[in-house]
Amino acid sequence: MIYGCKRTATVTSMKYSTLAILKKEHYKEILIEFPDLQNQLKKSIYQYKDRMKRFIINSILKIEYF
């Protein structure tokens, strides 16, 4: 919904979780009330770095080039 594309991930819970569903039409209503929310969400998504992503980036940075 945030980027207007198809789903690109699957999430699997390792422990007990609570799931919530937000329909696209409700998301659009929220954006009318809070117009800057979408930009804040995009910024948070871009800045998020999980352990695997940090490991991959750090590993790539250690590779020496000619």
N, CA, C, O and CB atoms as a CASP TS submission, in Angstrom:
PFRMAT TS
TARGET T0000
AUTHOR 0000-0000-0000
METHOD Language model
MODEL 1
PARENT N/A
ATOM      1  N   MET     1       0.819  -1.198   0.000  1.00  0.00           N
ATOM      2  CA  MET     1       0.000   0.000   0.000  1.00  0.00           C
ATOM      3  C   MET     1       0.860   1.258   0.000  1.00  0.00           C
ATOM      4  O   MET     1       0.533   2.244  -0.661  1.00  0.00           O
ATOM      5  CB  MET     1      -0.930   0.000   1.201  1.00  0.00           C
ATOM      6  N   ILE     2       1.941   1.218   0.733  1.00  0.00           N
ATOM      7  CA  ILE     2       2.763   2.420   0.868  1.00  0.00           C
ATOM      8  C   ILE     2       3.393   2.795  -0.457  1.00  0.00           C
ATOM      9  O   ILE     2       3.429   3.973  -0.812  1.00  0.00           O
ATOM     10  CB  ILE     2       3.846   2.217   1.922  1.00  0.00           C
ATOM     11  N   TYR     3       3.892   1.810  -1.197  1.00  0.00           N
ATOM     12  CA  TYR     3       4.557   2.082  -2.471  1.00  0.00           C
ATOM     13  C   TYR     3       3.676   1.793  -3.682  1.00  0.00           C
ATOM     14  O   TYR     3       4.088   2.038  -4.815  1.00  0.00           O
ATOM     15  CB  TYR     3       5.817   1.269  -2.569  1.00  0.00           C
ATOM     16  N   GLY     4       2.489   1.285  -3.461  1.00  0.00           N
ATOM     17  CA  GLY     4       1.579   1.009  -4.563  1.00  0.00           C
ATOM     18  C   GLY     4       2.005  -0.170  -5.425  1.00  0.00           C
ATOM     19  O   GLY     4       1.701  -0.205  -6.617  1.00  0.00           O
ATOM     20  N   CYS     5       2.701  -1.133  -4.840  1.00  0.00           N
ATOM     21  CA  CYS     5       3.147  -2.300  -5.602  1.00  0.00           C
ATOM     22  C   CYS     5       2.598  -3.571  -4.957  1.00  0.00           C
ATOM     23  O   CYS     5       1.971  -3.527  -3.899  1.00  0.00           O
ATOM     24  CB  CYS     5       4.700  -2.352  -5.681  1.00  0.00           C
ATOM     25  N   LYS     6       2.844  -4.691  -5.609  1.00  0.00           N
ATOM     26  CA  LYS     6       2.405  -5.974  -5.066  1.00  0.00           C
ATOM     27  C   LYS     6       3.206  -6.301  -3.808  1.00  0.00           C
ATOM     28  O   LYS     6       4.274  -5.737  -3.572  1.00  0.00           O
ATOM     29  CB  LYS     6       2.560  -7.101  -6.119  1.00  0.00           C
ATOM     30  N   ARG     7       2.678  -7.208  -3.018  1.00  0.00           N
ATOM     31  CA  ARG     7       3.355  -7.652  -1.805  1.00  0.00           C
ATOM     32  C   ARG     7       4.717  -8.218  -2.174  1.00  0.00           C
ATOM     33  O   ARG     7       4.845  -8.973  -3.137  1.00  0.00           O
ATOM     34  CB  ARG     7       2.509  -8.706  -1.046  1.00  0.00           C
ATOM     35  N   THR     8       5.733  -7.849  -1.402  1.00  0.00           N
ATOM     36  CA  THR     8       7.086  -8.281  -1.722  1.00  0.00           C
ATOM     37  C   THR     8       7.732  -9.096  -0.616  1.00  0.00           C
ATOM     38  O   THR     8       8.915  -9.423  -0.709  1.00  0.00           O
ATOM     39  CB  THR     8       7.937  -7.092  -2.022  1.00  0.00           C
ATOM     40  N   ALA     9       6.976  -9.436   0.441  1.00  0.00           N
ATOM     41  CA  ALA     9       7.573 -10.181   1.548  1.00  0.00           C
ATOM     42  C   ALA     9       6.537 -11.076   2.205  1.00  0.00           C
ATOM     43  O   ALA     9       5.331 -10.849   2.107  1.00  0.00           O
ATOM     44  CB  ALA     9       8.178  -9.224   2.583  1.00  0.00           C
ATOM     45  N   THR    10       7.032 -12.072   2.858  1.00  0.00           N
ATOM     46  CA  THR    10       6.215 -12.942   3.697  1.00  0.00           C
ATOM     47  C   THR    10       6.808 -12.892   5.096  1.00  0.00           C
ATOM     48  O   THR    10       8.026 -12.954   5.264  1.00  0.00           O
ATOM     49  CB  THR    10       6.164 -14.419   3.140  1.00  0.00           C
ATOM     50  N   VAL    11       5.956 -12.780   6.088  1.00  0.00           N
ATOM     51  CA  VAL    11       6.413 -12.701   7.471  1.00  0.00           C
ATOM     52  C   VAL    11       5.977 -13.969   8.195  1.00  0.00           C
ATOM     53  O   VAL    11       4.828 -14.397   8.092  1.00  0.00           O
ATOM     54  CB  VAL    11       5.853 -11.426   8.184  1.00  0.00           C
ATOM     55  N   THR    12       6.907 -14.555   8.921  1.00  0.00           N
ATOM     56  CA  THR    12       6.609 -15.725   9.735  1.00  0.00           C
ATOM     57  C   THR    12       6.941 -15.397  11.179  1.00  0.00           C
ATOM     58  O   THR    12       8.045 -14.946  11.484  1.00  0.00           O
ATOM     59  CB  THR    12       7.402 -16.976   9.247  1.00  0.00           C
ATOM     60  N   SER    13       5.992 -15.622  12.056  1.00  0.00           N
ATOM     61  CA  SER    13       6.198 -15.332  13.471  1.00  0.00           C
ATOM     62  C   SER    13       6.869 -16.511  14.159  1.00  0.00           C
ATOM     63  O   SER    13       6.484 -17.660  13.944  1.00  0.00           O
ATOM     64  CB  SER    13       4.864 -15.001  14.157  1.00  0.00           C
ATOM     65  N   MET    14       7.865 -16.233  14.980  1.00  0.00           N
ATOM     66  CA  MET    14       8.555 -17.257  15.750  1.00  0.00           C
ATOM     67  C   MET    14       7.908 -17.452  17.116  1.00  0.00           C
ATOM     68  O   MET    14       8.153 -18.458  17.782  1.00  0.00           O
ATOM     69  CB  MET    14      10.025 -16.896  15.912  1.00  0.00           C
ATOM     70  N   LYS    15       7.076 -16.484  17.543  1.00  0.00           N
ATOM     71  CA  LYS    15       6.417 -16.530  18.845  1.00  0.00           C
ATOM     72  C   LYS    15       4.970 -16.102  18.670  1.00  0.00           C
ATOM     73  O   LYS    15       4.535 -15.788  17.562  1.00  0.00           O
ATOM     74  CB  LYS    15       7.145 -15.622  19.883  1.00  0.00           C
ATOM     75  N   TYR    16       4.244 -16.090  19.748  1.00  0.00           N
ATOM     76  CA  TYR    16       2.853 -15.657  19.725  1.00  0.00           C
ATOM     77  C   TYR    16       2.780 -14.233  19.185  1.00  0.00           C
ATOM     78  O   TYR    16       3.583 -13.385  19.574  1.00  0.00           O
ATOM     79  CB  TYR    16       2.220 -15.743  21.139  1.00  0.00           C
ATOM     80  N   SER    17       1.832 -13.961  18.295  1.00  0.00           N
ATOM     81  CA  SER    17       1.692 -12.648  17.676  1.00  0.00           C
ATOM     82  C   SER    17       0.224 -12.277  17.545  1.00  0.00           C
ATOM     83  O   SER    17      -0.667 -13.126  17.568  1.00  0.00           O
ATOM     84  CB  SER    17       2.372 -12.623  16.302  1.00  0.00           C
ATOM     85  N   THR    18       0.012 -11.002  17.411  1.00  0.00           N
ATOM     86  CA  THR    18      -1.311 -10.483  17.113  1.00  0.00           C
ATOM     87  C   THR    18      -1.256  -9.880  15.726  1.00  0.00           C
ATOM     88  O   THR    18      -0.356  -9.095  15.423  1.00  0.00           O
ATOM     89  CB  THR    18      -1.778  -9.435  18.175  1.00  0.00           C
ATOM     90  N   LEU    19      -2.204 -10.236  14.884  1.00  0.00           N
ATOM     91  CA  LEU    19      -2.229  -9.776  13.506  1.00  0.00           C
ATOM     92  C   LEU    19      -3.343  -8.764  13.324  1.00  0.00           C
ATOM     93  O   LEU    19      -4.454  -8.955  13.819  1.00  0.00           O
ATOM     94  CB  LEU    19      -2.404 -10.953  12.537  1.00  0.00           C
ATOM     95  N   ALA    20      -3.047  -7.697  12.619  1.00  0.00           N
ATOM     96  CA  ALA    20      -4.055  -6.696  12.289  1.00  0.00           C
ATOM     97  C   ALA    20      -4.101  -6.542  10.776  1.00  0.00           C
ATOM     98  O   ALA    20      -3.092  -6.713  10.092  1.00  0.00           O
ATOM     99  CB  ALA    20      -3.750  -5.331  12.984  1.00  0.00           C
ATOM    100  N   ILE    21      -5.258  -6.224  10.271  1.00  0.00           N
ATOM    101  CA  ILE    21      -5.436  -6.024   8.837  1.00  0.00           C
ATOM    102  C   ILE    21      -5.861  -4.579   8.607  1.00  0.00           C
ATOM    103  O   ILE    21      -6.742  -4.061   9.293  1.00  0.00           O
ATOM    104  CB  ILE    21      -6.487  -7.023   8.246  1.00  0.00           C
ATOM    105  N   LEU    22      -5.227  -3.941   7.638  1.00  0.00           N
ATOM    106  CA  LEU    22      -5.581  -2.578   7.267  1.00  0.00           C
ATOM    107  C   LEU    22      -5.914  -2.585   5.779  1.00  0.00           C
ATOM    108  O   LEU    22      -5.037  -2.778   4.938  1.00  0.00           O
ATOM    109  CB  LEU    22      -4.419  -1.565   7.595  1.00  0.00           C
ATOM    110  N   LYS    23      -7.172  -2.374   5.469  1.00  0.00           N
ATOM    111  CA  LYS    23      -7.599  -2.363   4.067  1.00  0.00           C
ATOM    112  C   LYS    23      -7.140  -1.077   3.389  1.00  0.00           C
ATOM    113  O   LYS    23      -6.981  -0.037   4.027  1.00  0.00           O
ATOM    114  CB  LYS    23      -9.137  -2.509   3.960  1.00  0.00           C
ATOM    115  N   LYS    24      -6.933  -1.177   2.082  1.00  0.00           N
ATOM    116  CA  LYS    24      -6.410  -0.045   1.322  1.00  0.00           C
ATOM    117  C   LYS    24      -7.299   1.196   1.458  1.00  0.00           C
ATOM    118  O   LYS    24      -6.792   2.310   1.587  1.00  0.00           O
ATOM    119  CB  LYS    24      -6.271  -0.425  -0.149  1.00  0.00           C
ATOM    120  N   GLU    25      -8.615   1.008   1.428  1.00  0.00           N
ATOM    121  CA  GLU    25      -9.509   2.163   1.529  1.00  0.00           C
ATOM    122  C   GLU    25      -9.397   2.853   2.891  1.00  0.00           C
ATOM    123  O   GLU    25      -9.529   4.074   2.983  1.00  0.00           O
ATOM    124  CB  GLU    25     -10.953   1.731   1.284  1.00  0.00           C
ATOM    125  N   HIS    26      -9.154   2.067   3.953  1.00  0.00           N
ATOM    126  CA  HIS    26      -8.964   2.657   5.275  1.00  0.00           C
ATOM    127  C   HIS    26      -7.615   3.364   5.365  1.00  0.00           C
ATOM    128  O   HIS    26      -7.495   4.411   6.001  1.00  0.00           O
ATOM    129  CB  HIS    26      -9.071   1.580   6.362  1.00  0.00           C
ATOM    130  N   TYR    27      -6.616   2.791   4.732  1.00  0.00           N
ATOM    131  CA  TYR    27      -5.295   3.425   4.691  1.00  0.00           C
ATOM    132  C   TYR    27      -5.397   4.794   4.016  1.00  0.00           C
ATOM    133  O   TYR    27      -4.813   5.767   4.492  1.00  0.00           O
ATOM    134  CB  TYR    27      -4.273   2.524   3.943  1.00  0.00           C
ATOM    135  N   LYS    28      -6.130   4.868   2.919  1.00  0.00           N
ATOM    136  CA  LYS    28      -6.308   6.145   2.225  1.00  0.00           C
ATOM    137  C   LYS    28      -7.033   7.164   3.092  1.00  0.00           C
ATOM    138  O   LYS    28      -6.707   8.350   3.055  1.00  0.00           O
ATOM    139  CB  LYS    28      -7.075   5.936   0.927  1.00  0.00           C
ATOM    140  N   GLU    29      -8.017   6.714   3.877  1.00  0.00           N
ATOM    141  CA  GLU    29      -8.723   7.611   4.791  1.00  0.00           C
ATOM    142  C   GLU    29      -7.773   8.154   5.863  1.00  0.00           C
ATOM    143  O   GLU    29      -7.852   9.326   6.229  1.00  0.00           O
ATOM    144  CB  GLU    29      -9.908   6.880   5.450  1.00  0.00           C
ATOM    145  N   ILE    30      -6.887   7.308   6.358  1.00  0.00           N
ATOM    146  CA  ILE    30      -5.902   7.742   7.352  1.00  0.00           C
ATOM    147  C   ILE    30      -4.981   8.794   6.755  1.00  0.00           C
ATOM    148  O   ILE    30      -4.629   9.766   7.423  1.00  0.00           O
ATOM    149  CB  ILE    30      -5.081   6.543   7.869  1.00  0.00           C
ATOM    150  N   LEU    31      -4.586   8.602   5.488  1.00  0.00           N
ATOM    151  CA  LEU    31      -3.695   9.565   4.839  1.00  0.00           C
ATOM    152  C   LEU    31      -4.363  10.926   4.648  1.00  0.00           C
ATOM    153  O   LEU    31      -3.684  11.953   4.636  1.00  0.00           O
ATOM    154  CB  LEU    31      -3.235   9.025   3.494  1.00  0.00           C
ATOM    155  N   ILE    32      -5.664  10.939   4.501  1.00  0.00           N
ATOM    156  CA  ILE    32      -6.378  12.220   4.397  1.00  0.00           C
ATOM    157  C   ILE    32      -6.258  12.972   5.724  1.00  0.00           C
ATOM    158  O   ILE    32      -6.050  14.185   5.744  1.00  0.00           O
ATOM    159  CB  ILE    32      -7.883  11.997   4.023  1.00  0.00           C
ATOM    160  N   GLU    33      -6.392  12.243   6.819  1.00  0.00           N
ATOM    161  CA  GLU    33      -6.305  12.849   8.151  1.00  0.00           C
ATOM    162  C   GLU    33      -4.861  13.207   8.521  1.00  0.00           C
ATOM    163  O   GLU    33      -4.614  14.217   9.180  1.00  0.00           O
ATOM    164  CB  GLU    33      -6.889  11.897   9.200  1.00  0.00           C
ATOM    165  N   PHE    34      -3.910  12.366   8.087  1.00  0.00           N
ATOM    166  CA  PHE    34      -2.492  12.565   8.408  1.00  0.00           C
ATOM    167  C   PHE    34      -1.677  12.524   7.113  1.00  0.00           C
ATOM    168  O   PHE    34      -1.070  11.499   6.804  1.00  0.00           O
ATOM    169  CB  PHE    34      -1.985  11.476   9.419  1.00  0.00           C
ATOM    170  N   PRO    35      -1.653  13.617   6.354  1.00  0.00           N
ATOM    171  CA  PRO    35      -1.030  13.600   5.021  1.00  0.00           C
ATOM    172  C   PRO    35       0.471  13.294   5.012  1.00  0.00           C
ATOM    173  O   PRO    35       0.978  12.804   4.003  1.00  0.00           O
ATOM    174  CB  PRO    35      -1.250  14.919   4.364  1.00  0.00           C
ATOM    175  N   ASP    36       1.186  13.562   6.084  1.00  0.00           N
ATOM    176  CA  ASP    36       2.625  13.316   6.106  1.00  0.00           C
ATOM    177  C   ASP    36       2.976  11.885   6.521  1.00  0.00           C
ATOM    178  O   ASP    36       4.144  11.501   6.483  1.00  0.00           O
ATOM    179  CB  ASP    36       3.294  14.294   7.044  1.00  0.00           C
ATOM    180  N   LEU    37       1.989  11.107   6.910  1.00  0.00           N
ATOM    181  CA  LEU    37       2.233   9.756   7.407  1.00  0.00           C
ATOM    182  C   LEU    37       2.937   8.881   6.382  1.00  0.00           C
ATOM    183  O   LEU    37       3.864   8.152   6.734  1.00  0.00           O
ATOM    184  CB  LEU    37       0.929   9.111   7.814  1.00  0.00           C
ATOM    185  N   GLN    38       2.526   8.935   5.140  1.00  0.00           N
ATOM    186  CA  GLN    38       3.129   8.076   4.115  1.00  0.00           C
ATOM    187  C   GLN    38       4.618   8.377   3.966  1.00  0.00           C
ATOM    188  O   GLN    38       5.422   7.452   3.853  1.00  0.00           O
ATOM    189  CB  GLN    38       2.413   8.263   2.762  1.00  0.00           C
ATOM    190  N   ASN    39       4.995   9.643   3.964  1.00  0.00           N
ATOM    191  CA  ASN    39       6.417   9.983   3.860  1.00  0.00           C
ATOM    192  C   ASN    39       7.191   9.505   5.079  1.00  0.00           C
ATOM    193  O   ASN    39       8.330   9.056   4.947  1.00  0.00           O
ATOM    194  CB  ASN    39       6.595  11.493   3.690  1.00  0.00           C
ATOM    195  N   GLN    40       6.596   9.593   6.260  1.00  0.00           N
ATOM    196  CA  GLN    40       7.254   9.112   7.471  1.00  0.00           C
ATOM    197  C   GLN    40       7.434   7.600   7.426  1.00  0.00           C
ATOM    198  O   GLN    40       8.481   7.092   7.828  1.00  0.00           O
ATOM    199  CB  GLN    40       6.451   9.513   8.712  1.00  0.00           C
ATOM    200  N   LEU    41       6.433   6.877   6.943  1.00  0.00           N
ATOM    201  CA  LEU    41       6.545   5.427   6.825  1.00  0.00           C
ATOM    202  C   LEU    41       7.643   5.040   5.839  1.00  0.00           C
ATOM    203  O   LEU    41       8.432   4.134   6.108  1.00  0.00           O
ATOM    204  CB  LEU    41       5.207   4.825   6.389  1.00  0.00           C
ATOM    205  N   LYS    42       7.695   5.719   4.707  1.00  0.00           N
ATOM    206  CA  LYS    42       8.727   5.425   3.709  1.00  0.00           C
ATOM    207  C   LYS    42      10.114   5.678   4.284  1.00  0.00           C
ATOM    208  O   LYS    42      11.035   4.894   4.056  1.00  0.00           O
ATOM    209  CB  LYS    42       8.515   6.273   2.442  1.00  0.00           C
ATOM    210  N   LYS    43      10.267   6.764   5.023  1.00  0.00           N
ATOM    211  CA  LYS    43      11.562   7.087   5.627  1.00  0.00           C
ATOM    212  C   LYS    43      11.959   6.001   6.635  1.00  0.00           C
ATOM    213  O   LYS    43      13.119   5.591   6.674  1.00  0.00           O
ATOM    214  CB  LYS    43      11.510   8.480   6.319  1.00  0.00           C
ATOM    215  N   SER    44      11.016   5.538   7.442  1.00  0.00           N
ATOM    216  CA  SER    44      11.297   4.498   8.429  1.00  0.00           C
ATOM    217  C   SER    44      11.661   3.181   7.758  1.00  0.00           C
ATOM    218  O   SER    44      12.568   2.484   8.214  1.00  0.00           O
ATOM    219  CB  SER    44      10.097   4.299   9.347  1.00  0.00           C
ATOM    220  N   ILE    45      10.972   2.837   6.690  1.00  0.00           N
ATOM    221  CA  ILE    45      11.265   1.604   5.963  1.00  0.00           C
ATOM    222  C   ILE    45      12.671   1.674   5.367  1.00  0.00           C
ATOM    223  O   ILE    45      13.423   0.701   5.434  1.00  0.00           O
ATOM    224  CB  ILE    45      10.212   1.360   4.850  1.00  0.00           C
ATOM    225  N   TYR    46      13.026   2.817   4.788  1.00  0.00           N
ATOM    226  CA  TYR    46      14.337   2.970   4.167  1.00  0.00           C
ATOM    227  C   TYR    46      15.454   2.854   5.208  1.00  0.00           C
ATOM    228  O   TYR    46      16.511   2.290   4.923  1.00  0.00           O
ATOM    229  CB  TYR    46      14.427   4.320   3.440  1.00  0.00           C
ATOM    230  N   GLN    47      15.223   3.384   6.410  1.00  0.00           N
ATOM    231  CA  GLN    47      16.259   3.393   7.439  1.00  0.00           C
ATOM    232  C   GLN    47      16.363   2.080   8.193  1.00  0.00           C
ATOM    233  O   GLN    47      17.366   1.845   8.866  1.00  0.00           O
ATOM    234  CB  GLN    47      16.000   4.501   8.409  1.00  0.00           C
ATOM    235  N   TYR    48      15.357   1.215   8.102  1.00  0.00           N
ATOM    236  CA  TYR    48      15.356  -0.046   8.852  1.00  0.00           C
ATOM    237  C   TYR    48      16.469  -0.957   8.373  1.00  0.00           C
ATOM    238  O   TYR    48      16.640  -1.174   7.173  1.00  0.00           O
ATOM    239  CB  TYR    48      14.003  -0.756   8.719  1.00  0.00           C
ATOM    240  N   LYS    49      17.220  -1.485   9.318  1.00  0.00           N
ATOM    241  CA  LYS    49      18.299  -2.413   8.971  1.00  0.00           C
ATOM    242  C   LYS    49      18.246  -3.600   9.926  1.00  0.00           C
ATOM    243  O   LYS    49      18.496  -3.451  11.122  1.00  0.00           O
ATOM    244  CB  LYS    49      19.697  -1.708   9.032  1.00  0.00           C
ATOM    245  N   ASP    50      17.929  -4.751   9.409  1.00  0.00           N
ATOM    246  CA  ASP    50      17.928  -5.931  10.267  1.00  0.00           C
ATOM    247  C   ASP    50      19.339  -6.516  10.338  1.00  0.00           C
ATOM    248  O   ASP    50      20.241  -6.058   9.637  1.00  0.00           O
ATOM    249  CB  ASP    50      16.921  -6.991   9.746  1.00  0.00           C
ATOM    250  N   ARG    51      19.523  -7.521  11.181  1.00  0.00           N
ATOM    251  CA  ARG    51      20.850  -8.100  11.394  1.00  0.00           C
ATOM    252  C   ARG    51      21.450  -8.676  10.121  1.00  0.00           C
ATOM    253  O   ARG    51      22.639  -8.492   9.858  1.00  0.00           O
ATOM    254  CB  ARG    51      20.778  -9.177  12.447  1.00  0.00           C
ATOM    255  N   MET    52      20.642  -9.370   9.329  1.00  0.00           N
ATOM    256  CA  MET    52      21.150  -9.982   8.102  1.00  0.00           C
ATOM    257  C   MET    52      21.579  -8.911   7.105  1.00  0.00           C
ATOM    258  O   MET    52      22.621  -9.041   6.462  1.00  0.00           O
ATOM    259  CB  MET    52      20.084 -10.898   7.475  1.00  0.00           C
ATOM    260  N   LYS    53      20.785  -7.863   6.975  1.00  0.00           N
ATOM    261  CA  LYS    53      21.139  -6.785   6.053  1.00  0.00           C
ATOM    262  C   LYS    53      22.450  -6.122   6.486  1.00  0.00           C
ATOM    263  O   LYS    53      23.309  -5.850   5.647  1.00  0.00           O
ATOM    264  CB  LYS    53      20.003  -5.738   5.981  1.00  0.00           C
ATOM    265  N   ARG    54      22.610  -5.861   7.787  1.00  0.00           N
ATOM    266  CA  ARG    54      23.861  -5.266   8.290  1.00  0.00           C
ATOM    267  C   ARG    54      25.042  -6.185   8.012  1.00  0.00           C
ATOM    268  O   ARG    54      26.110  -5.724   7.612  1.00  0.00           O
ATOM    269  CB  ARG    54      23.761  -4.979   9.806  1.00  0.00           C
ATOM    270  N   PHE    55      24.850  -7.498   8.224  1.00  0.00           N
ATOM    271  CA  PHE    55      25.916  -8.461   7.973  1.00  0.00           C
ATOM    272  C   PHE    55      26.334  -8.444   6.502  1.00  0.00           C
ATOM    273  O   PHE    55      27.524  -8.415   6.189  1.00  0.00           O
ATOM    274  CB  PHE    55      25.466  -9.870   8.381  1.00  0.00           C
ATOM    275  N   ILE    56      25.359  -8.461   5.616  1.00  0.00           N
ATOM    276  CA  ILE    56      25.662  -8.471   4.179  1.00  0.00           C
ATOM    277  C   ILE    56      26.397  -7.200   3.774  1.00  0.00           C
ATOM    278  O   ILE    56      27.396  -7.258   3.058  1.00  0.00           O
ATOM    279  CB  ILE    56      24.371  -8.619   3.352  1.00  0.00           C
ATOM    280  N   ILE    57      25.909  -6.065   4.226  1.00  0.00           N
ATOM    281  CA  ILE    57      26.550  -4.791   3.866  1.00  0.00           C
ATOM    282  C   ILE    57      27.978  -4.743   4.406  1.00  0.00           C
ATOM    283  O   ILE    57      28.903  -4.364   3.688  1.00  0.00           O
ATOM    284  CB  ILE    57      25.731  -3.592   4.411  1.00  0.00           C
ATOM    285  N   ASN    58      28.158  -5.127   5.673  1.00  0.00           N
ATOM    286  CA  ASN    58      29.505  -5.120   6.253  1.00  0.00           C
ATOM    287  C   ASN    58      30.427  -6.091   5.537  1.00  0.00           C
ATOM    288  O   ASN    58      31.608  -5.791   5.361  1.00  0.00           O
ATOM    289  CB  ASN    58      29.445  -5.465   7.735  1.00  0.00           C
ATOM    290  N   SER    59      29.928  -7.239   5.121  1.00  0.00           N
ATOM    291  CA  SER    59      30.741  -8.212   4.390  1.00  0.00           C
ATOM    292  C   SER    59      31.164  -7.662   3.042  1.00  0.00           C
ATOM    293  O   SER    59      32.317  -7.814   2.640  1.00  0.00           O
ATOM    294  CB  SER    59      29.976  -9.522   4.203  1.00  0.00           C
ATOM    295  N   ILE    60      30.253  -7.033   2.354  1.00  0.00           N
ATOM    296  CA  ILE    60      30.569  -6.460   1.040  1.00  0.00           C
ATOM    297  C   ILE    60      31.598  -5.347   1.170  1.00  0.00           C
ATOM    298  O   ILE    60      32.495  -5.224   0.336  1.00  0.00           O
ATOM    299  CB  ILE    60      29.296  -5.924   0.362  1.00  0.00           C
ATOM    300  N   LEU    61      31.471  -4.538   2.212  1.00  0.00           N
ATOM    301  CA  LEU    61      32.416  -3.436   2.400  1.00  0.00           C
ATOM    302  C   LEU    61      33.837  -3.917   2.692  1.00  0.00           C
ATOM    303  O   LEU    61      34.790  -3.166   2.487  1.00  0.00           O
ATOM    304  CB  LEU    61      31.944  -2.545   3.526  1.00  0.00           C
ATOM    305  N   LYS    62      33.995  -5.142   3.161  1.00  0.00           N
ATOM    306  CA  LYS    62      35.318  -5.686   3.472  1.00  0.00           C
ATOM    307  C   LYS    62      36.030  -6.241   2.242  1.00  0.00           C
ATOM    308  O   LYS    62      37.222  -6.539   2.308  1.00  0.00           O
ATOM    309  CB  LYS    62      35.193  -6.773   4.516  1.00  0.00           C
ATOM    310  N   ILE    63      35.336  -6.383   1.142  1.00  0.00           N
ATOM    311  CA  ILE    63      35.928  -6.934  -0.076  1.00  0.00           C
ATOM    312  C   ILE    63      36.858  -5.891  -0.685  1.00  0.00           C
ATOM    313  O   ILE    63      36.467  -4.751  -0.939  1.00  0.00           O
ATOM    314  CB  ILE    63      34.826  -7.361  -1.097  1.00  0.00           C
ATOM    315  N   GLU    64      38.106  -6.315  -0.913  1.00  0.00           N
ATOM    316  CA  GLU    64      39.067  -5.401  -1.518  1.00  0.00           C
ATOM    317  C   GLU    64      38.899  -5.399  -3.037  1.00  0.00           C
ATOM    318  O   GLU    64      38.654  -6.429  -3.665  1.00  0.00           O
ATOM    319  CB  GLU    64      40.511  -5.793  -1.130  1.00  0.00           C
ATOM    320  N   TYR    65      39.040  -4.218  -3.589  1.00  0.00           N
ATOM    321  CA  TYR    65      38.942  -4.059  -5.035  1.00  0.00           C
ATOM    322  C   TYR    65      40.319  -3.722  -5.592  1.00  0.00           C
ATOM    323  O   TYR    65      41.205  -3.274  -4.863  1.00  0.00           O
ATOM    324  CB  TYR    65      37.908  -2.959  -5.409  1.00  0.00           C
ATOM    325  N   PHE    66      40.486  -3.940  -6.877  1.00  0.00           N
ATOM    326  CA  PHE    66      41.767  -3.638  -7.529  1.00  0.00           C
ATOM    327  C   PHE    66      42.094  -2.179  -7.409  1.00  0.00           C
ATOM    328  O   PHE    66      43.134  -1.738  -7.898  1.00  0.00           O
ATOM    329  CB  PHE    66      41.743  -4.041  -8.995  1.00  0.00           C
TER
END
